[in-house]
Amino acid sequence: MKDINSEVKILLWGPPNSGKTWFLNSFTRSVSLCDLYDDRFKYDLGEYSGGLLTDQLHISSPFEIGDKHIPRDHTWLFSRSPKQNTYNAKISAYSHLLHLIDYPGDMIFNFSEDTSTLIKDVDEIIVFLDPTLTKDYHSKIAVSKNDEIYFNDDLIDEEFKLNKSGSQKLISVTEYQAQVQKLFDFLIHWGREETLIIFCVTKADEWLSKFKGNISDSIQHFFGENIYRFIQTYRKKFNIHIYINSAVGFLDEDKKESNFNISSNKMINSNIWDPINSELPVFWLLEKIELDRLKRKKALVDQIFGDQKVKSYLPYFKIDRGGYYAE
């Protein structure tokens, strides 16, 4: 078994039904796709228990990771190893033990006692911003016209509105913003400014074709200008990334038809399952850890060759999504 270079804890944070467990499914799928498309590295991901690698998690269709109504702590072993015997590839090969924490949304979003303790002990927090859970989403589907955003109720799918209103609790953008503010306040109180924060604007397959704009436009539009403004303010203290995600992807190349049936809560066609950006949050963290390791100059050989190693390091593979969407 490969040596484990680091252990990292990643917390999935967001309200109920914001896509946390679906994200875990789609991350395993994205790792499989990276293994297929990247001609430089082999990607392996498997369940890890009792010091042993058990089941591989390269999958071709969604599976039930666990009951989303109870706390789940998944321990997976991830590795990136060279397909080609080159210096650059060898110094970029690492293995990491990933602890991915997926608590029920009502516990984590409302800061229960158990989850508050978790927050101060993780390396990364993925914040799930789900536009479809906001109360005014159904009257604010945005389209672009002459570089201005306007609202068009005719674009809203009636079946979607009925399903949402009947099965899931909707929240106001004010409540969403207040809880995100509490998250930052908590991290600052405990001196956790080194925590990597990833804002994940979820379920893009349901709204992206109706929205023409960049990431900042989508956050300001769906969640209000205030939330985007204080995210930018906190970038002075925290390392923050923002990106758009779809755990299921689309049925068509033009990315207009979602690969998800809202009524059945199932994927339509798992044979063309192509998540959008589900690899990015974990890969950003691992890149940071690996580069920090290469920058350390404890031994004399590191002082001589350390800078060259950093320059030779190969970043993680990014699946080409035609510009979908990260900053």
Backbone hydrogen bonds, N-H to C=O, Kabsch-Sander energy under -0.5 kcal/mol:
donor,donor_aa,acceptor,acceptor_aa,energy
5,N,3,D,-0.6
5,N,95,S,-2.6
6,S,95,S,-0.8
8,V,97,L,-2.7
10,I,99,H,-3.2
11,L,124,E,-2.6
12,L,101,I,-2.5
13,W,11,L,-0.6
13,W,126,I,-3.0
18,S,15,P,-1.3
23,F,19,G,-1.9
24,L,20,K,-1.6
25,N,21,T,-1.9
26,S,22,W,-2.5
27,F,23,F,-2.5
28,T,24,L,-1.7
29,R,25,N,-1.5
30,S,26,S,-2.6
31,V,27,F,-2.2
32,S,28,T,-1.6
33,L,29,R,-2.0
34,C,30,S,-2.5
35,D,31,V,-2.2
36,L,32,S,-1.4
37,Y,33,L,-2.7
38,D,34,C,-2.6
39,D,37,Y,-0.6
42,K,81,S,-3.6
44,D,79,S,-2.4
46,G,77,L,-1.8
47,E,55,D,-3.2
48,Y,75,T,-2.6
49,S,52,L,-2.9
52,L,49,S,-1.6
54,T,47,E,-3.3
54,T,52,L,-0.5
57,L,45,L,-3.3
59,I,57,L,-0.8
65,I,63,F,-1.0
70,I,67,D,-1.5
72,R,102,D,-1.3
74,H,72,R,-0.5
74,H,100,L,-2.8
76,W,74,H,-0.6
76,W,98,L,-2.7
77,L,46,G,-3.1
78,F,76,W,-0.6
78,F,96,H,-3.0
79,S,44,D,-2.2
80,R,94,Y,-2.6
81,S,42,K,-2.4
83,K,40,R,-3.0
84,Q,40,R,-0.9
86,T,84,Q,-2.0
90,K,86,T,-2.4
91,I,87,Y,-2.1
92,S,88,N,-0.5
92,S,89,A,-0.7
93,A,90,K,-1.1
94,Y,80,R,-0.9
94,Y,92,S,-0.5
96,H,78,F,-3.2
97,L,6,S,-2.8
98,L,76,W,-3.5
98,L,96,H,-0.7
99,H,8,V,-3.0
99,H,97,L,-0.6
100,L,74,H,-2.8
100,L,98,L,-0.7
101,I,10,I,-3.1
101,I,99,H,-0.6
102,D,72,R,-3.0
102,D,100,L,-0.6
103,Y,12,L,-0.5
103,Y,101,I,-0.6
107,M,104,P,-1.0
108,I,104,P,-2.3
109,F,105,G,-2.5
110,N,106,D,-0.5
111,F,108,I,-0.9
112,S,107,M,-2.1
116,S,112,S,-2.3
117,T,113,E,-1.3
118,L,114,D,-1.3
119,I,115,T,-1.9
120,K,116,S,-0.8
121,D,118,L,-2.2
122,V,119,I,-0.8
123,D,9,K,-2.2
124,E,9,K,-1.6
125,I,196,L,-2.5
126,I,11,L,-2.7
127,V,125,I,-0.7
127,V,198,I,-3.5
128,F,13,W,-3.0
128,F,126,I,-0.6
129,L,127,V,-0.8
129,L,200,C,-2.9
130,D,128,F,-0.8
133,L,130,D,-1.6
134,T,131,P,-1.5
135,K,171,I,-1.9
137,Y,134,T,-1.4
139,S,136,D,-1.0
140,K,137,Y,-2.0
142,A,140,K,-0.6
143,V,150,Y,-1.4
145,K,148,E,-2.1
148,E,145,K,-1.6
150,Y,143,V,-1.5
152,N,141,I,-1.2
155,L,152,N,-1.6
156,I,153,D,-1.6
158,E,156,I,-0.5
161,K,157,D,-2.1
162,L,158,E,-2.4
163,N,159,E,-2.3
164,K,160,F,-2.7
165,S,161,K,-2.6
166,G,162,L,-1.5
167,S,163,N,-1.6
168,Q,164,K,-1.9
171,I,133,L,-2.6
176,Y,172,S,-2.2
177,Q,173,V,-2.6
178,A,174,T,-2.4
179,Q,175,E,-2.2
180,V,176,Y,-2.1
181,Q,177,Q,-2.4
182,K,178,A,-2.0
183,L,179,Q,-1.9
184,F,180,V,-2.0
185,D,181,Q,-2.5
186,F,182,K,-2.6
187,L,183,L,-2.2
188,I,184,F,-2.5
189,H,185,D,-2.3
190,W,186,F,-1.8
191,G,188,I,-1.4
192,R,187,L,-3.2
195,T,192,R,-1.8
196,L,123,D,-2.4
197,I,239,N,-2.4
198,I,125,I,-2.7
198,I,196,L,-0.5
199,F,197,I,-0.5
199,F,241,H,-3.1
200,C,127,V,-3.3
200,C,198,I,-0.7
201,V,199,F,-0.6
201,V,243,Y,-2.8
202,T,129,L,-2.1
202,T,200,C,-0.9
204,A,245,N,-2.4
206,E,203,K,-2.0
207,W,203,K,-0.6
207,W,204,A,-0.8
208,L,204,A,-3.2
210,K,207,W,-1.1
211,F,207,W,-0.5
211,F,208,L,-1.2
213,G,211,F,-0.6
218,S,214,N,-2.0
219,I,215,I,-2.2
220,Q,216,S,-2.4
221,H,217,D,-2.5
222,F,218,S,-2.6
223,F,219,I,-2.6
224,G,220,Q,-1.1
228,Y,224,G,-1.1
229,R,225,E,-2.3
230,F,226,N,-2.4
231,I,227,I,-1.5
232,Q,228,Y,-2.1
233,T,229,R,-1.9
234,Y,230,F,-2.2
235,R,231,I,-0.7
235,R,232,Q,-0.6
236,K,233,T,-1.6
237,K,234,Y,-1.4
238,F,234,Y,-2.8
240,I,238,F,-0.9
241,H,197,I,-2.3
243,Y,199,F,-2.6
244,I,325,Y,-2.3
245,N,201,V,-2.7
246,S,276,I,-1.5
251,L,257,E,-3.3
252,D,257,E,-0.6
255,K,252,D,-1.5
258,S,256,K,-0.6
259,N,249,G,-2.1
261,N,266,K,-3.1
262,I,260,F,-0.7
265,N,261,N,-1.6
266,K,261,N,-1.3
268,I,259,N,-1.2
272,I,269,N,-1.1
273,W,270,S,-1.3
274,D,248,V,-0.9
276,I,246,S,-2.9
277,N,275,P,-0.7
280,L,277,N,-0.8
283,F,279,E,-2.3
284,W,280,L,-2.8
285,L,281,P,-1.3
286,L,282,V,-2.4
287,E,283,F,-2.6
288,K,284,W,-1.9
289,I,285,L,-2.3
290,E,286,L,-2.7
291,L,287,E,-2.7
292,D,288,K,-2.3
293,R,289,I,-1.8
294,L,290,E,-2.0
295,K,291,L,-1.8
296,R,292,D,-0.8
296,R,293,R,-0.7
303,Q,299,A,-1.8
304,I,300,L,-1.6
305,F,301,V,-2.6
306,G,302,D,-2.5
309,K,305,F,-2.1
310,V,306,G,-1.9
311,K,307,D,-2.0
312,S,308,Q,-1.7
313,Y,309,K,-1.1
313,Y,310,V,-0.6
314,L,88,N,-0.5
319,I,317,F,-0.5
321,R,319,I,-0.5
325,Y,323,G,-0.5
327,E,242,I,-3.0
